[in-house]
C-alpha cells in the first residue's frame, strides 16, 4: 500500500518510464455529491500491482502528472467515472486513455461487457467478485479486499493487447478517434448545470414555459448540491422540482402545499425557489428550451428507422463492431427527423462516414 509522498513519487517515476499503465479506483458514494475516493489501483505489469491510499495522502499531484503525461497510455475499463473522480482528486485532465470496455465494441464484442466477463472471454480467467460491497474508506483492508482490488488492474495491459489484435485495420482509426475523445473532459463529465433538467423524469410532459422554470430550478439545485457536497435529492427531490415547474408555484403558501417538500426546505430555500420560478416565467417563449416530448413515429419514419437500423446491423457485423456504438434508437431517429440540422455525434467523425455510405448506396 502506497501511503507516503516519497513512495508515491517513486512509483509514479517508474510508471512514467513505461509505455502503458493500468488504473482503477474504488470509492464510496452514498451521502455526498462527490464520490469519496477510497483506493487507487495501478499496475505496471501482471505481477507489479500497487494500491495507492488517498486516505493517507494529502497530495496526489504526482499521480496527476502521470495522468496528464501523453507519452504513457492509461488503461481503464469503463473509463468515464474513473476519469471524473481522478480529475477531481488531482486537478489534472487525463490524457492518452485506453478504455477496454469501449475497445471491446470494436473487437467483435459488445461495448457493455463487464471487466470480469471480458477477462474470462479473452484470458479464460474467472475473477472473484466477493468485495463489491466493501467500505473502501475503512482501514486496514484485509487480504481478500486487496486481492480483489489488484485483480481489477492486473490483467488490463494484456486485455488491451488482445483487443487491439482483434480490431480490423480499417476500423482501428475509428477506435482511435473514440479514445481520443476521452482527452476532452466534456466527453465524460455529463450534462452541464443548464442541461441538468433534461435528466429529470417527467420533464418530457412539460410545456415550454414550465421547462424554462425547471431548467432554472435544476441548475440552481446542481450548484447548491455541489457547494454543500450533498446528493441532489438531499437538497430537493426531482419530483418536487417537477411539481413546482408544472404548477408554477410562486408563493410560500403554495410551496408548502407541494407534495414531498419539507417545512425545512421551504424555510431554507423558499425565497430562492420563488425567484427562480418567476425568472423562468419571465423568459420569452422563443428563449424557452425545446420540448422534450418525442412525437409518435409516422409510417414513413418507422420505415426509415428500420432501414437505418438494418443497415447498421449488417455493416457492423462485417466491420466487427458493436452496432450500439453508432447510436441508440432516439439518436438515430433524430438523424432521420433533422438530417440537415442535427448536431449529434452521428454527424461527425467516423459515424458520419459510416452512415454516409448508406446514402451513396
Helices and strands as residue ranges (DSSP letters): H 5-15, E 20-28, E 36-43, E 49-52, H 61-68, E 73-76, H 79-90, E 97-99, H 100-104, H 115-123, H 143-154, H 156-166, H 169-181, G 185-187, G 193-199, G 203-205, H 208-228, H 232-235, H 238-247, H 252-256, H 263-281, G 285-287, H 299-319, G 323-326, H 329-337, G 345-347, H 349-360
